[in-house]
Amino acid sequence: MTQIAEHASKPARGVVDPTTLSKPTRFRWLILLLFSSIYLICYMDRGNLSIAAPEIAKQFGLSKTAMGLVLAAFSWAYAAGQVPVGWMGDRFGPKKVLTVIVYGVGLAPIINGLSVGLHSLLGARLFLGAFEAGAFPVASRGMQGWFAKSERGRVQGITHFFSRLAVAFTPPIAAAIMLAFGWRAVFFIFGGLGLLGAIAFHCFYCSYPEEHQRVNLAELAEIRGVNPDGSVRTADVPKRPQVPWRQILRSRNMWAIALGYCCNFFGANFYLTWYPTYLREYRHMSLKHVGLIGALPLVAGMLGNLAGGYLTDGLLKKTGSAKLARRGVAAPGLLLAGVFVVPAALTHSPFISLLCLAASFFCLEMVVAPAWAVCMDVGGQYSGTVTAIMNCSGAFASSLTPVVYGTLFDRGLWVVPFIVSAAVLTAGAIIWTLFINPERLVVEAPAENG
C-alpha cells in the first residue's frame, strides 16, 4: 500500500485511501492564492508612497532629491535584509518566517501614515523594507515545496501578476482615498488590509503539503512524483540545512543570475517610484488621469508576468531544455524592453509615450517568471538563499533608480534617465544569453564525499 511521503521534520499522516488517486485534490492552488495575496499586499504597500509623494513633499517642504532618498530608503533596508531572511527561510522553514513578515508588512503602512517629516518618513520606509526583505525568496522556498518543477514558471508568473496587479490598481484606489480623506488615510487603510491578509495566511498555510489535512495522496503524487514501485517520492527537505555559503558565493552562475536581475530591477523600479510623478509633472496628467489612463503600462506588466510564466513552462515541457525555456523568454524580454523605452521618452505625445511604456513594461515583466524559476531550478534545497542573493542584488540596483531619476529630474533632464535604463536592460539581455545557465546547480552534489 502506498504511503504518504514523510516530511523530514514531521511524521507521516498515515495511509490515504487509494481510491482517491483518481481524484486529486487541488489545494495547492489555494495555497498559491495565499502566496499571491502576500505579493499583492507587499506591492500595494511599497507603491502607495509614490502616489502620495507630491502631496507629502508639499506638506513637509521636501525637494525631489529628498523624496528620492525617501523612496530609496525602502530599497536599502529591503536589500540588506534579503540574504539573512532568505537564509532563515531555509533554516527554520517558510511558515515561521513568513508569518513574522506578513504581520510586519501589515503594520508598516500605519507607521508611514503617522509620519511628521523627513526623518520619520525615512524610518517608516526602512521599517517596511526590513519586513518585506526576504518575503519573496522565502515565499519561493515555500512554493518549491508545494509545486512540481513543471509548474514553477507558471506559479512565479501568477504570483508576480498579483504584485503588478497591485502596481496597476493601487494608483486609482490610492488617488480616490487621497482625494476623499487625505494622504494619511491611504496608509491606514492599506495597513488594515495587510493585517487582515496576515491573519488569513497565519490560519491556513503550512510549509509543506505533507503537513496539510486537505491534500490527498493523489495531489501529493502530482507534486512529488511517483517511484517505480508506485510510492510517492519523499520530499527532499532536511530539517535545518546548513547553507554552503562558500560554494554559493563562488558560483559564477549565481552572480550571473544576480547581475541579470539587477538589470531587470533597475528598469522596473521606475514604475514603483517616479512613474506617477513623471506623468503628472512632465506629461501634465491630472491625478485622476494618472489613476486611470496611467495604469495602462502597469496592466501590460501584469499580462507580461502571466505570459512569461506560461511561455517558459510551455517551452520546458515541449523541449525539455531549461536553457531554452528560461533564456528564450528572459533575454528577448530584456532586449525589447530596452528598445521600447527609448521612444517612450523621446516622443512629444503623452499617449504614444504610454503605449511605448506599456510595451516596454510588458516585455520587462516577461523576465520575472523565468528569473525566479531559475533560482528554484539551480538552488535545490537552498533556493531560499539563492533567490535572496538574486533579489538582494536586484534591490541594491533598484535603490539607484529613484536617486538617479530624482536627481536628473531635479535638473530638468526628463529623457536621459530612460536612455540609461535602455542601456542597462540591453546589458541584462547579454548576461542572460551568454552567462546564465539554468541547468547548472549553484551547489553541486557532493560526488567526492564518501
C-alpha positions in Angstrom: 0.0 0.0 0.0 1.3 3.4 -0.9 2.4 5.7 1.9 2.4 9.5 2.0 6.0 10.7 1.7 7.3 11.6 5.2 8.5 15.1 5.7 11.9 15.2 7.4 10.7 17.1 10.4 7.1 15.8 10.6 5.7 12.3 11.0 3.6 10.9 8.1 -0.2 11.5 8.5 -0.9 7.8 7.8 -2.4 6.0 4.8 -4.7 7.6 2.3 -7.4 5.6 0.6 -6.0 4.5 -2.9 -9.4 5.3 -4.4 -8.7 8.9 -4.0 -5.8 8.7 -6.5 -8.2 9.2 -9.4 -9.5 12.4 -7.9 -6.6 14.5 -6.7 -7.4 17.5 -4.5 -6.4 20.9 -5.8 -5.5 22.5 -2.5 -2.1 23.7 -3.7 -3.8 26.3 -5.9 -5.5 27.7 -2.8 -2.1 27.9 -1.2 -0.9 29.8 -4.4 -3.7 32.3 -3.7 -2.3 32.9 -0.2 1.2 33.4 -1.7 -0.3 35.7 -4.3 -2.0 37.8 -1.6 1.4 38.3 0.0 2.8 39.7 -3.3 -0.3 41.8 -3.7 -0.1 43.4 -0.3 3.7 43.9 -0.4 3.4 45.8 -3.7 0.4 47.8 -2.5 2.4 49.0 0.5 5.7 49.8 -1.3 3.9 51.6 -4.1 1.4 53.8 -2.3 4.1 56.3 -1.3 4.8 57.1 -4.9 1.1 58.2 -5.4 1.1 60.4 -2.3 4.7 61.7 -2.9 3.7 65.1 -4.4 1.3 65.9 -1.5 3.7 64.7 1.1 6.6 66.7 -0.4 4.5 69.8 -0.5 3.3 69.4 3.1 6.8 68.7 4.5 8.7 71.0 2.1 10.8 68.3 0.5 12.7 68.5 -2.8 12.7 65.8 -5.4 16.1 64.8 -4.3 14.9 64.4 -0.7 11.9 62.4 -1.9 14.2 60.3 -4.0 16.1 59.4 -0.8 12.8 58.5 1.0 11.8 56.3 -1.9 15.2 54.7 -2.0 15.2 54.0 1.8 12.9 51.1 1.3 15.3 49.5 -1.2 18.3 49.9 1.2 16.6 48.0 4.0 15.0 45.6 1.6 18.3 44.7 0.0 20.2 44.5 3.3 17.7 42.0 4.7 17.3 39.7 1.7 20.1 37.2 2.4 19.7 36.9 6.2 15.9 36.5 5.9 16.2 34.1 2.9 18.7 32.0 5.0 16.2 32.0 7.9 13.5 30.6 5.5 15.8 27.8 4.5 16.9 27.2 8.1 13.6 27.5 10.0 11.1 26.8 7.3 8.8 29.1 5.4 5.8 29.1 7.8 7.5 30.7 10.8 9.5 33.3 8.8 6.6 34.3 6.5 4.2 34.7 9.4 6.5 37.3 11.1 7.0 39.0 7.7 3.3 39.4 6.8 2.4 40.9 10.2 5.3 43.4 9.9 4.2 44.3 6.4 0.7 45.0 7.6 1.9 47.3 10.4 4.4 49.3 8.4 2.0 51.4 6.3 0.2 52.5 9.5 3.6 53.8 10.8 4.1 55.6 7.5 0.7 57.3 7.9 1.9 58.7 11.2 5.0 60.4 9.7 5.6 64.1 10.5 8.6 64.9 8.4 11.7 63.6 6.5 13.2 61.6 9.3 10.0 59.8 10.3 9.3 59.1 6.6 12.8 57.6 6.2 12.2 55.5 9.3 8.8 54.2 8.1 10.2 53.2 4.7 13.2 51.5 6.4 10.8 49.6 8.6 8.7 48.5 5.6 11.8 47.5 3.6 13.1 45.4 6.6 9.9 43.4 6.8 9.4 42.9 3.1 13.0 41.8 2.8 13.1 38.1 2.2 9.3 37.9 1.7 9.6 36.7 -2.0 12.7 34.5 -1.5 11.0 32.7 1.4 7.8 32.5 -0.5 9.7 31.0 -3.4 11.1 28.5 -1.0 7.6 27.7 0.2 6.3 27.3 -3.3 9.1 25.0 -4.2 7.7 22.6 -1.6 4.2 22.9 -2.9 4.6 22.7 -6.7 6.3 20.4 -9.2 9.2 21.7 -11.3 7.0 21.8 -14.4 4.7 24.3 -12.6 7.4 26.7 -11.3 7.4 29.2 -14.1 3.6 29.4 -14.0 3.3 29.9 -10.3 6.0 32.6 -10.4 4.2 34.3 -13.2 0.9 34.2 -11.3 2.3 35.5 -8.0 4.1 38.3 -9.8 1.0 39.0 -11.7 -0.7 39.8 -8.4 2.3 42.1 -7.5 1.8 44.0 -10.7 -2.0 44.0 -10.1 -1.2 46.0 -7.0 1.1 48.3 -9.1 -1.7 48.8 -11.6 -4.7 49.4 -9.3 -3.0 51.0 -6.3 -2.9 54.4 -8.1 -6.6 54.8 -8.8 -7.6 53.3 -5.4 -5.0 55.4 -3.5 -5.9 58.5 -5.5 -9.6 58.1 -4.7 -8.8 57.6 -1.0 -6.5 60.6 -1.0 -9.0 62.9 -2.7 -11.7 61.9 -0.2 -9.8 61.6 3.0 -6.2 62.9 2.6 -2.9 61.1 2.1 -2.6 59.6 5.6 -5.8 57.6 5.1 -4.1 55.7 2.2 -1.6 54.2 4.6 -4.0 53.5 7.4 -6.5 51.6 5.0 -3.8 49.7 3.2 -2.2 48.7 6.6 -5.5 47.4 7.8 -5.9 45.3 4.7 -2.4 43.9 5.2 -3.1 42.9 8.7 -6.3 41.0 7.6 -4.2 39.2 5.0 -1.6 38.3 7.6 -4.3 36.7 9.8 -5.6 34.6 6.8 -2.1 33.4 6.0 -1.3 32.5 9.6 -4.5 30.4 9.8 -4.4 28.4 6.6 -0.8 28.0 5.5 1.5 25.0 6.2 5.1 24.8 5.0 4.7 21.5 3.1 1.7 19.7 1.6 2.5 16.6 3.7 1.5 18.6 6.7 -1.9 19.7 5.4 -5.0 17.6 6.0 -6.7 18.9 2.8 -4.0 17.4 0.5 -4.7 13.8 -0.5 -2.3 11.2 -1.8 -3.1 11.8 -5.5 -2.3 15.5 -5.3 0.8 14.7 -3.4 1.8 12.4 -6.2 1.3 15.2 -8.7 3.6 17.4 -6.6 6.3 15.0 -5.7 6.2 12.4 -8.5 5.9 8.6 -8.2 8.7 6.0 -7.7 8.8 2.9 -9.9 7.1 0.9 -7.2 4.1 3.3 -7.2 5.0 5.0 -3.9 5.1 8.8 -3.7 8.6 10.3 -3.7 9.8 11.7 -0.4 10.2 15.4 0.0 13.9 16.2 -0.1 13.9 18.7 2.7 16.4 18.4 5.6 15.1 19.7 8.9 17.6 22.5 9.2 20.1 22.5 6.3 23.5 24.1 6.7 23.8 26.6 3.9 27.1 26.1 1.9 27.9 29.7 1.6 31.4 29.2 0.1 30.0 27.2 -2.8 27.1 29.6 -3.4 29.2 32.7 -3.3 31.9 31.2 -5.6 29.4 30.1 -8.2 29.7 32.1 -11.4 26.2 31.1 -12.3 24.9 32.6 -9.0 26.5 36.0 -9.8 25.3 35.9 -13.4 21.8 35.4 -12.2 22.2 38.2 -9.7 23.6 40.7 -12.3 20.8 39.8 -14.7 18.2 40.6 -12.1 20.0 43.9 -11.2 19.4 45.0 -14.8 15.7 43.9 -14.6 15.0 45.5 -11.3 16.7 48.8 -12.2 14.3 49.2 -15.1 11.2 48.0 -13.3 11.6 50.2 -10.2 10.8 53.4 -12.1 7.2 52.2 -12.2 7.2 51.8 -8.4 8.8 55.2 -7.6 8.8 58.1 -10.1 6.3 56.9 -12.7 3.3 58.8 -11.2 5.3 62.0 -10.7 6.7 61.7 -14.3 3.1 61.6 -15.6 1.9 64.4 -13.5 4.8 66.8 -13.8 6.3 66.1 -17.2 3.4 64.7 -19.1 1.0 67.1 -17.3 -1.6 64.5 -16.4 -4.1 65.1 -13.6 -4.2 62.9 -10.6 -7.5 61.4 -11.9 -5.9 60.6 -15.3 -2.8 59.1 -13.6 -5.1 56.7 -11.8 -7.0 55.7 -14.9 -5.1 56.1 -18.2 -1.7 56.0 -16.4 -2.4 52.4 -15.3 -2.1 51.1 -18.9 1.6 50.2 -18.7 1.0 48.6 -15.3 -1.8 46.4 -16.7 0.6 45.5 -19.5 3.1 44.4 -16.9 0.6 42.2 -15.3 -0.1 40.4 -18.6 3.7 40.2 -19.1 4.1 38.2 -15.9 1.5 35.7 -17.0 2.8 35.4 -20.5 6.4 34.9 -19.2 5.3 32.2 -16.8 3.2 30.2 -19.2 5.8 30.6 -22.1 8.8 29.4 -20.0 6.9 26.4 -18.7 5.5 25.6 -22.1 8.9 25.7 -23.7 10.3 23.5 -20.8 7.6 20.9 -21.4 8.0 21.0 -25.2 11.8 21.0 -25.4 12.9 19.5 -22.1 15.7 22.2 -22.1 15.7 24.6 -19.2 18.3 26.7 -21.1 16.0 27.3 -24.0 12.9 27.7 -21.7 14.4 30.2 -19.3 16.8 32.1 -21.6 14.4 32.0 -24.6 11.9 34.2 -22.6 14.2 36.4 -20.5 16.8 37.6 -23.0 14.4 38.8 -25.7 12.2 40.3 -23.0 15.0 42.5 -21.6 16.2 43.5 -25.1 12.7 44.5 -26.3 12.1 46.4 -23.0 15.1 48.5 -23.7 14.1 49.1 -27.3 10.6 50.4 -26.4 11.6 52.6 -23.5 13.6 55.0 -25.8 10.7 56.3 -28.0 8.6 56.4 -24.8 11.0 59.1 -23.5 11.6 60.9 -26.8 8.0 61.3 -28.1 6.1 64.5 -27.5 2.8 62.7 -27.3 1.7 61.5 -23.8 -0.5 58.8 -25.4 2.3 57.4 -27.6 4.6 57.5 -24.5 2.1 55.5 -22.5 1.9 52.9 -25.3 5.6 52.5 -25.6 6.0 52.3 -21.8 3.3 49.7 -21.8 5.1 47.6 -24.5 8.4 48.1 -22.5 6.9 47.0 -19.2 5.2 44.0 -20.8 8.5 42.7 -22.1 10.3 43.6 -18.9 7.8 41.7 -16.8 8.1 38.6 -19.0 11.5 38.2 -17.5 10.3 37.8 -13.9 8.9 34.3 -14.0 12.0 32.7 -15.7 14.3 34.6 -13.4 12.6 33.3 -10.2 12.1 29.9 -11.7 15.8 29.6 -12.4 16.6 30.1 -8.7 14.3 27.3 -7.9 15.9 25.2 -10.6 19.5 25.7 -9.6 19.1 26.3 -5.9 17.6 23.0 -4.8 17.1 22.9 -1.0 18.9 26.2 -0.8 16.6 28.0 -3.2 15.6 30.5 -0.4 19.2 31.6 0.0 19.9 31.6 -3.8 16.7 33.6 -4.5 17.6 36.0 -1.7 21.0 36.7 -3.1 19.4 37.4 -6.5 16.7 39.6 -5.1 19.2 41.4 -2.8 21.4 42.3 -5.7 18.3 43.5 -7.6 17.2 45.6 -4.7 20.5 47.3 -4.4 20.4 48.1 -8.2 16.8 49.3 -7.8 17.8 51.6 -5.0 19.7 53.6 -7.6 16.6 54.1 -9.7 14.8 56.7 -7.5 18.1 58.5 -6.8 19.3 58.7 -10.4 15.9 59.6 -11.8 15.1 62.1 -9.0 18.5 63.8 -9.3 18.2 64.1 -13.1 14.5 65.2 -12.9 15.5 67.9 -10.4 17.9 69.3 -13.1 15.1 69.2 -15.7 16.5 66.2 -17.5 13.5 64.1 -18.2 14.8 62.0 -21.1 18.3 61.0 -20.0 17.2 58.5 -17.3 15.3 56.4 -19.8 18.4 56.2 -22.1 20.4 55.0 -19.2 17.7 52.4 -18.4 17.7 51.2 -22.0 21.5 50.6 -21.9 21.1 48.7 -18.6 18.3 46.5 -20.0 20.4 45.7 -23.1 23.3 44.6 -20.8 20.8 42.3 -19.0 19.9 40.6 -22.3 23.5 39.9 -23.0 24.1 38.5 -19.5 21.1 36.1 -19.9 22.3 35.0 -23.3 25.9 34.3 -22.5 26.3 33.7 -18.8 23.2 32.4 -17.0 22.9 28.6 -17.1 19.6 27.3 -15.8 20.8 23.7 -15.9 23.9 24.2 -13.7 23.3 23.8 -10.0 24.7 26.6 -7.8 25.6 23.9 -5.2 26.8 20.8 -6.9 26.0 17.4 -5.4 28.9 16.2 -3.2 30.1 13.5 -5.6 33.5 13.0 -3.9 32.3 12.5 -0.4 32.4 9.0 0.8 
